[in-house]
Amino acid sequence: MRTIARDVLGVALWLGIVANPGVVAAQAEAPPLPERSELAKVVDHAEDGNLELIVGPVNLPAGGPHYRAPVQLVTLPIEGWLHGFEWEMRDAEGERLPDRLLHHVNFIDPDNRELFAPIARRVMAAGRETQRERMPKFLGYPIASGTRFLISAMFASLEEQGHDEAFLHVTLAYSPPDAGLFEPRAVYPFYVDVMGPVGEKEFPVPPGMTTMSWEGRPAIEGRIFAIGGHLHNYGEWIRLEDVTEGKVVWETEPEVNEQGEVTSVPTGKLWWRGGVKLDPDHLYRITVQYNNPSDMPAMDGGMGALGGIVYAPDAVWPELDRSDEAYAEDLRNTLEKPNQPMDHGHGGMEHEHGGSER
């Protein structure tokens, strides 16, 4: 068995208040945000309670490499509560294209911080295995008019056909402040990754077994109301553990097709039983396991991330510190990585994965 494990010590030393309240975070200058977003468009369908975010056009030639689009910065013209999202790939005429053209997309709030790290907040993420997520109307993520999102997207060309004008359409369901007799209970997104909060998120998956993990502490107390994950082909399972108490918080296996390709990852909707408590004094671990039965490295490599929503009505959310080195480095990675092709055709990973063999 071959195991690759994330060395979390280096990451923990510069997480400051999250990993160790006694460590003073280094000062750093965050890079400027994009000034113009020529590939992004925002359309408010107020009568339907939907906000549409459109990214494109992108050129995806047949048999071409993966493509990281330039990061787009959009401003939301609405206020209220977000309840979920769904997405489609379409052509210039609005006809639907294969979902396989999207590898993944992340929506990042550069003005608020994450739960497990002092980096920009990951609000939503979707991939080809995450088609639609929706919360009940009594739960919502509060947003104010002028809220900003960075949109970081990777697209995947198809072998059999090229698309010179492909568009990603993401629809956000929302309710305005005057939509009903009561306000939804506010919930907030959280995100953890087996590669840690800062740096490259993909890693090689050689033949045999590969396991990746990362550990950290939440900044505030809350309750997980929903949770889901992202992994690639050959992924066997992904889990979140409370290391302090020695128990599994949540674990799932992906659904696969007849070819063994990941088609979806089940979502845990935990609000019906009051959620699962997160304690800032506890250490938590995210782990993903891959089993590659071939004699070649996996074509798309591996990823392992968990995201969800947390209910924390009494907690004081830490303010974002733009001078924190983790925030600056994470934002720099987000903005500078895109706008380049990613050749995964031979299973090669042209970037460092930050892991160590043992």
C-alpha positions as CSV (number, residue, x, y, z in Angstrom):
1,M,0.0,0.0,0.0
2,R,1.3,3.4,-0.9
3,T,0.2,6.3,1.3
4,I,0.8,10.0,0.7
5,A,0.0,12.1,3.8
6,R,-0.1,15.9,4.1
7,D,2.5,17.4,6.4
8,V,0.3,19.7,8.4
9,L,2.9,21.2,10.6
10,G,4.1,23.9,8.2
11,V,0.5,24.9,7.5
12,A,-0.5,24.9,11.1
13,L,2.4,27.2,12.1
14,W,0.9,30.0,9.9
15,L,-2.7,29.6,10.5
16,G,-2.5,31.9,13.5
17,I,-5.6,32.0,15.6
18,V,-7.1,28.9,13.9
19,A,-4.3,26.4,14.5
20,N,-2.6,28.0,17.5
21,P,-3.9,31.2,19.3
22,G,-0.3,31.8,20.6
23,V,1.2,32.1,17.1
24,V,1.3,35.6,15.6
25,A,0.5,35.5,11.9
26,A,3.0,37.1,9.5
27,Q,2.2,40.3,7.8
28,A,1.7,40.2,4.0
29,E,0.3,42.3,1.2
30,A,-2.6,40.7,-0.6
31,P,-2.7,41.1,-4.4
32,P,-5.2,43.4,-6.0
33,L,-8.5,41.9,-7.2
34,P,-9.4,41.8,-10.9
35,E,-10.5,45.3,-12.1
36,R,-12.6,44.0,-15.0
37,S,-14.4,40.7,-15.6
38,E,-15.0,40.4,-19.3
39,L,-16.1,36.8,-19.1
40,A,-18.7,37.2,-16.4
41,K,-22.2,38.5,-16.5
42,V,-24.8,38.9,-13.7
43,V,-28.6,38.7,-14.5
44,D,-31.2,39.2,-11.8
45,H,-34.4,37.3,-12.5
46,A,-36.2,38.9,-9.5
47,E,-39.6,37.6,-10.6
48,D,-38.4,34.0,-10.3
49,G,-36.2,34.6,-7.2
50,N,-33.1,33.6,-9.1
51,L,-29.8,35.3,-9.8
52,E,-27.9,34.0,-12.9
53,L,-24.1,34.1,-13.1
54,I,-22.8,33.5,-16.6
55,V,-19.1,32.7,-17.4
56,G,-17.9,32.6,-21.0
57,P,-17.4,32.2,-23.8
58,V,-14.5,29.8,-23.4
59,N,-12.9,27.8,-26.2
60,L,-12.6,24.1,-25.5
61,P,-11.1,22.3,-28.6
62,A,-11.6,18.6,-29.0
63,G,-9.0,16.6,-27.2
64,G,-7.5,19.7,-25.7
65,P,-6.2,20.2,-22.2
66,H,-8.1,21.3,-19.1
67,Y,-8.4,25.1,-19.1
68,R,-8.4,27.4,-16.1
69,A,-10.3,30.5,-17.0
70,P,-9.1,33.9,-15.7
71,V,-10.7,34.6,-12.3
72,Q,-13.7,36.8,-12.6
73,L,-14.9,39.4,-10.0
74,V,-18.7,40.0,-9.9
75,T,-20.8,42.2,-7.6
76,L,-24.3,40.9,-6.5
77,P,-27.1,43.5,-7.0
78,I,-29.4,41.8,-4.5
79,E,-29.8,41.5,-0.8
80,G,-31.5,38.7,1.2
81,W,-30.7,35.1,1.6
82,L,-29.2,32.5,-0.8
83,H,-30.9,29.1,-0.6
84,G,-28.9,27.1,-3.2
85,F,-27.7,26.8,-6.7
86,E,-27.8,24.7,-9.9
87,W,-25.7,24.9,-13.1
88,E,-25.6,24.0,-16.8
89,M,-23.1,24.3,-19.6
90,R,-24.6,25.9,-22.7
91,D,-23.6,27.1,-26.2
92,A,-24.1,30.6,-27.6
93,E,-27.6,29.8,-28.6
94,G,-28.5,28.6,-25.1
95,E,-28.6,24.9,-26.0
96,R,-27.4,22.6,-23.3
97,L,-23.9,21.2,-23.6
98,P,-22.4,18.1,-21.8
99,D,-21.8,18.5,-18.1
100,R,-18.4,17.0,-18.6
101,L,-17.2,20.3,-19.9
102,L,-17.1,21.7,-16.4
103,H,-14.4,20.3,-14.1
104,H,-15.2,22.5,-11.2
105,V,-16.1,26.1,-10.2
106,N,-15.6,28.0,-6.9
107,F,-17.3,31.1,-5.7
108,I,-15.1,33.0,-3.2
109,D,-16.0,36.0,-1.1
110,P,-12.8,38.0,-0.8
111,D,-14.2,40.2,2.0
112,N,-15.1,37.5,4.6
113,R,-13.0,34.7,6.1
114,E,-13.3,31.0,6.3
115,L,-14.3,28.9,9.3
116,F,-11.2,26.8,9.5
117,A,-8.6,29.3,8.2
118,P,-8.1,33.0,7.8
119,I,-8.5,32.8,4.0
120,A,-11.2,34.2,1.8
121,R,-14.6,32.5,2.3
122,R,-15.6,29.7,-0.1
123,V,-19.3,30.3,-0.5
124,M,-20.2,27.6,-3.1
125,A,-18.4,25.0,-5.2
126,A,-19.7,22.7,-7.9
127,G,-18.3,20.0,-10.2
128,R,-19.7,17.6,-12.6
129,E,-20.7,15.4,-9.7
130,T,-22.5,18.3,-8.0
131,Q,-25.4,19.2,-10.1
132,R,-27.8,21.0,-7.7
133,E,-27.9,21.9,-4.0
134,R,-30.8,23.5,-2.3
135,M,-31.6,24.4,1.3
136,P,-35.1,24.7,2.7
137,K,-36.5,28.2,2.7
138,F,-36.2,28.5,6.5
139,L,-32.4,28.4,6.1
140,G,-30.3,31.0,4.1
141,Y,-26.9,32.5,3.6
142,P,-27.3,36.2,4.3
143,I,-25.9,38.6,1.6
144,A,-26.0,42.3,1.3
145,S,-26.2,44.3,-1.9
146,G,-22.7,44.8,-3.2
147,T,-21.4,41.5,-2.0
148,R,-18.5,40.4,-4.2
149,F,-17.7,37.0,-5.5
150,L,-14.5,35.8,-7.2
151,I,-15.4,33.1,-9.7
152,S,-12.6,30.5,-10.3
153,A,-13.5,27.9,-12.9
154,M,-11.8,25.0,-14.6
155,F,-13.2,23.5,-17.8
156,A,-12.4,20.1,-19.5
157,S,-12.4,19.6,-23.2
158,L,-14.0,16.5,-24.7
159,E,-12.1,14.0,-26.9
160,E,-15.0,13.6,-29.4
161,Q,-16.0,17.2,-30.0
162,G,-14.8,20.7,-29.6
163,H,-16.8,23.8,-28.5
164,D,-15.5,27.2,-29.4
165,E,-18.1,29.1,-27.4
166,A,-19.1,27.4,-24.2
167,F,-20.8,29.1,-21.3
168,L,-21.3,28.2,-17.7
169,H,-24.7,29.2,-16.3
170,V,-25.0,29.2,-12.5
171,T,-28.4,30.0,-11.0
172,L,-28.6,31.1,-7.4
173,A,-31.9,30.8,-5.7
174,Y,-32.6,33.6,-3.2
175,S,-35.3,35.4,-1.3
176,P,-35.4,39.2,-0.6
177,P,-35.9,40.7,2.8
178,D,-39.6,41.2,2.3
179,A,-40.3,37.7,0.8
180,G,-42.2,36.2,3.8
181,L,-43.5,36.5,7.3
182,F,-40.3,35.4,8.9
183,E,-36.6,35.7,8.2
184,P,-34.6,32.5,7.4
185,R,-32.2,31.3,10.0
186,A,-28.7,32.5,8.9
187,V,-26.2,29.8,8.0
188,Y,-22.7,30.2,6.8
189,P,-20.5,28.1,4.4
190,F,-17.4,26.3,5.4
191,Y,-14.7,24.5,3.5
192,V,-11.8,22.2,4.3
193,D,-9.3,20.5,1.9
194,V,-7.0,17.5,2.4
195,M,-4.2,19.7,1.0
196,G,-4.7,22.4,3.6
197,P,-6.2,25.9,3.2
198,V,-3.3,27.4,1.2
199,G,-1.6,26.1,-2.0
200,E,-2.2,23.5,-4.7
201,K,-5.3,21.4,-4.3
202,E,-4.6,18.5,-6.7
203,F,-2.2,15.7,-6.0
204,P,-0.9,12.6,-7.9
205,V,-2.8,9.3,-7.6
206,P,-0.3,6.6,-8.5
207,P,-1.2,2.9,-8.9
208,G,-2.4,1.5,-5.6
209,M,-3.7,3.2,-2.5
210,T,-3.3,6.9,-1.8
211,T,-4.5,8.6,1.3
212,M,-4.4,12.4,2.0
213,S,-5.4,14.3,5.1
214,W,-5.3,17.6,6.9
215,E,-6.1,18.8,10.4
216,G,-7.4,22.1,11.8
217,R,-9.7,23.8,14.3
218,P,-12.8,26.0,13.6
219,A,-12.6,29.6,14.7
220,I,-16.1,29.5,16.3
221,E,-18.6,27.1,17.8
222,G,-21.5,26.1,15.6
223,R,-23.4,23.1,14.2
224,I,-23.0,21.5,10.8
225,F,-26.4,21.6,9.1
226,A,-25.3,20.2,5.7
227,I,-22.1,18.7,4.2
228,G,-20.9,17.4,0.9
229,G,-17.6,16.5,-0.8
230,H,-15.6,16.6,-4.0
231,L,-13.2,13.9,-5.2
232,H,-12.0,12.4,-8.5
233,N,-12.2,9.0,-10.2
234,Y,-10.8,6.1,-8.1
235,G,-11.8,8.0,-4.9
236,E,-13.1,5.4,-2.4
237,W,-14.3,7.6,0.4
238,I,-14.0,11.0,2.1
239,R,-14.6,11.7,5.8
240,L,-14.5,14.4,8.5
241,E,-13.4,13.3,12.0
242,D,-13.4,14.9,15.4
243,V,-9.8,13.9,16.4
244,T,-10.2,15.2,19.9
245,E,-13.2,12.9,20.6
246,G,-12.1,10.1,18.3
247,K,-15.3,9.9,16.3
248,V,-16.4,10.3,12.7
249,V,-18.5,13.4,12.1
250,W,-19.5,12.5,8.5
251,E,-18.3,10.0,5.8
252,T,-19.5,9.1,2.4
253,E,-18.6,7.1,-0.7
254,P,-19.0,8.4,-4.2
255,E,-21.6,7.0,-6.7
256,V,-19.9,5.6,-9.8
257,N,-21.0,4.5,-13.2
258,E,-20.3,1.2,-15.0
259,Q,-16.8,2.5,-16.0
260,G,-16.0,3.3,-12.4
261,E,-16.2,7.0,-13.0
262,V,-17.5,9.3,-10.2
263,T,-20.9,10.6,-11.1
264,S,-22.0,12.1,-7.8
265,V,-21.1,12.5,-4.2
266,P,-24.0,12.2,-1.7
267,T,-24.8,15.2,0.5
268,G,-25.4,14.9,4.2
269,K,-28.4,17.0,5.2
270,L,-28.1,17.1,9.0
271,W,-30.5,19.9,9.9
272,W,-33.3,17.5,10.5
273,R,-31.5,16.2,13.6
274,G,-30.2,19.5,14.9
275,G,-26.9,19.3,13.1
276,V,-23.5,18.1,14.4
277,K,-21.6,20.3,16.8
278,L,-18.3,21.9,15.9
279,D,-16.1,22.9,18.9
280,P,-13.2,25.4,18.5
281,D,-11.3,23.6,21.2
282,H,-11.4,20.3,19.1
283,L,-9.1,19.2,16.4
284,Y,-10.8,18.0,13.2
285,R,-9.3,15.9,10.3
286,I,-10.4,15.6,6.7
287,T,-9.3,12.5,4.9
288,V,-9.8,11.1,1.4
289,Q,-8.7,7.7,0.1
290,Y,-8.1,6.6,-3.5
291,N,-7.5,3.2,-4.9
292,N,-6.1,3.2,-8.5
293,P,-6.3,-0.3,-10.0
294,S,-4.4,0.6,-13.1
295,D,-0.6,0.5,-13.7
296,M,-0.6,4.2,-14.6
297,P,-1.1,7.4,-12.6
298,A,-4.8,8.6,-12.6
299,M,-5.4,10.9,-15.5
300,D,-7.0,13.7,-13.5
301,G,-5.0,13.2,-10.3
302,G,-6.8,13.5,-7.0
303,M,-8.6,16.1,-4.9
304,G,-10.4,15.9,-1.6
305,A,-12.5,18.7,-0.2
306,L,-15.5,19.0,2.0
307,G,-17.9,22.0,2.1
308,G,-21.1,22.7,3.9
309,I,-23.1,25.1,6.0
310,V,-22.8,25.8,9.7
311,Y,-25.4,27.3,12.0
312,A,-23.8,29.6,14.6
313,P,-26.4,32.0,16.0
314,D,-24.5,33.0,19.1
315,A,-20.9,33.1,17.8
316,V,-19.0,36.2,16.9
317,W,-17.4,35.5,13.5
318,P,-13.8,36.7,13.3
319,E,-13.1,39.6,11.1
320,L,-11.1,39.2,7.9
321,D,-7.5,40.2,8.3
322,R,-6.2,41.1,4.8
323,S,-2.6,41.4,6.2
324,D,-2.6,37.8,7.3
325,E,0.0,35.8,5.2
326,A,-2.4,32.9,4.7
327,Y,-5.0,35.2,3.3
328,A,-2.5,36.9,1.0
329,E,-1.0,33.7,-0.2
330,D,-4.3,32.0,-0.8
331,L,-5.6,35.0,-2.8
332,R,-2.4,35.1,-4.8
333,N,-2.7,31.4,-5.6
334,T,-6.3,31.8,-6.6
335,L,-5.6,34.8,-8.9
336,E,-2.3,33.7,-10.5
337,K,-3.0,30.0,-11.1
338,P,-5.7,30.4,-13.7
339,N,-5.5,31.4,-17.4
340,Q,-3.4,28.4,-18.3
341,P,-4.0,25.0,-19.8
342,M,-3.7,22.0,-17.5
343,D,-2.5,18.9,-19.4
344,H,-3.7,15.8,-17.5
345,G,-3.6,13.6,-20.6
346,H,-0.7,11.4,-19.2
347,G,-1.5,11.6,-15.6
348,G,1.3,14.1,-15.1
349,M,1.0,16.8,-12.4
350,E,3.1,19.7,-13.5
351,H,2.7,21.4,-10.1
352,E,3.9,20.6,-6.6
353,H,1.4,18.7,-4.5
354,G,3.1,19.4,-1.1
355,G,2.7,15.9,0.1
356,S,5.4,13.6,1.6
357,E,5.7,9.8,1.3
358,R,6.0,7.6,4.3
